[in-house]
């Protein structure tokens, strides 16, 4: 049986994946899409959204979200949390600087079409193909 995954390995999966699959709820149905969240040193996931994104009303109606990250070895990390839509300009700037692909969508942190979801992490579950059961990881 494989060794337990530690916090650093879980953070590596999140950072190395480059993107994760964000799940929100719309009514009683899950909605999943690939996104490029940024994990801060404080342990929040920051997520850039277009103003017309259906994700915004979904988060406002139900803030419970999950992001699943997976690497090439099929190690995965499921990050659950609560999301809020934020106008925090410094957090917007951090994401804009650290996710280069955003330059295709936004002129900068002040772009009126640039919205930000801030996910406060409540639990992290990680698993390797060698594990029998997922493990809870504390990112705090």
C-alpha positions in Angstrom: 0.0 0.0 0.0 1.2 3.5 -0.8 2.4 6.1 1.7 0.0 8.7 3.1 0.0 11.9 1.0 1.2 15.0 3.0 0.2 18.7 2.8 3.1 19.6 0.5 2.2 16.9 -2.0 -1.4 18.0 -2.0 -0.3 21.6 -2.5 2.0 20.4 -5.4 -1.0 18.7 -7.1 -3.0 21.9 -6.9 -0.2 24.1 -8.1 1.1 21.7 -10.8 -2.2 20.8 -12.3 -2.7 24.4 -13.5 -6.4 23.8 -13.7 -9.1 22.1 -11.7 -12.7 21.1 -12.2 -15.0 23.5 -10.3 -18.4 22.1 -9.2 -21.2 24.4 -8.2 -24.9 23.6 -7.7 -27.7 25.0 -9.9 -31.0 24.1 -8.4 -30.5 20.4 -7.5 -28.0 19.7 -10.3 -24.2 19.8 -10.2 -22.4 21.9 -12.7 -18.8 21.2 -13.4 -16.3 23.1 -15.6 -12.5 23.4 -15.9 -11.1 26.5 -14.2 -7.7 27.9 -13.3 -7.8 28.9 -9.7 -4.8 30.3 -7.8 -3.9 29.0 -4.4 -2.8 31.8 -2.1 -0.2 31.4 0.7 -3.1 32.0 3.1 -4.8 28.9 1.7 -7.6 30.5 -0.3 -8.5 29.6 -3.8 -9.0 32.6 -6.0 -10.9 32.3 -9.3 -11.3 34.8 -12.1 -14.7 34.9 -13.7 -16.2 36.7 -16.7 -19.2 39.0 -15.8 -21.6 36.9 -17.8 -20.4 33.6 -16.2 -23.3 31.3 -14.9 -20.9 30.5 -12.1 -21.6 33.9 -10.4 -25.4 33.4 -9.8 -24.8 29.8 -8.9 -22.3 30.8 -6.1 -24.7 33.5 -4.9 -27.5 31.0 -4.6 -25.4 28.3 -3.1 -21.9 29.1 -1.9 -20.9 25.4 -1.4 -18.3 24.5 -4.1 -15.7 21.8 -4.8 -12.6 21.9 -7.0 -11.0 18.6 -8.1 -7.3 18.7 -9.2 -5.7 15.7 -10.8 -2.1 15.1 -12.1 -0.8 12.8 -14.8 -0.1 10.0 -12.2 -3.8 10.1 -11.3 -3.1 11.6 -7.9 -6.0 13.8 -7.1 -7.0 16.4 -4.6 -10.6 17.5 -3.9 -10.9 20.9 -2.3 -14.3 21.8 -0.7 -15.2 25.2 0.5 -17.5 28.2 0.5 -17.2 30.8 -2.2 -18.1 34.5 -2.3 -17.9 36.9 -5.2 -15.4 39.6 -4.2 -14.3 43.0 -5.5 -11.0 42.9 -3.6 -8.7 44.6 -6.1 -5.5 43.3 -4.5 -6.7 39.7 -4.8 -7.8 40.4 -8.4 -4.3 41.7 -9.1 -2.6 38.6 -7.5 -4.7 36.3 -9.7 -4.0 38.4 -12.8 -0.3 38.3 -12.2 -0.1 34.6 -11.5 -2.5 33.2 -14.2 -1.0 34.4 -17.5 -4.0 33.0 -19.5 -6.2 35.7 -18.0 -4.6 38.3 -20.3 -6.7 36.8 -23.1 -9.9 37.7 -21.3 -9.2 40.8 -19.2 -7.3 44.1 -19.7 -6.2 44.0 -16.1 -7.4 43.8 -12.5 -9.6 46.9 -13.0 -11.4 45.4 -16.0 -15.2 45.8 -15.3 -15.8 42.4 -16.8 -13.4 40.7 -14.3 -15.1 39.2 -11.3 -13.5 37.2 -8.6 -14.6 34.2 -6.5 -12.8 33.7 -3.3 -13.1 30.1 -2.0 -12.5 29.6 1.7 -11.3 26.0 2.0 -13.2 23.8 4.5 -11.7 20.4 3.7 -9.2 18.8 1.4 -9.3 15.1 0.4 -6.4 13.5 -1.5 -5.8 10.1 -2.9 -3.2 8.3 -4.9 -3.9 5.2 -7.1 -2.1 3.2 -4.4 -4.3 4.3 -1.6 -7.3 2.3 -0.5 -9.2 5.3 0.9 -8.9 9.1 0.4 -7.2 11.0 3.2 -8.1 14.3 4.8 -5.3 16.9 4.4 -5.0 20.0 6.6 -3.8 22.9 4.5 -3.8 25.2 7.5 
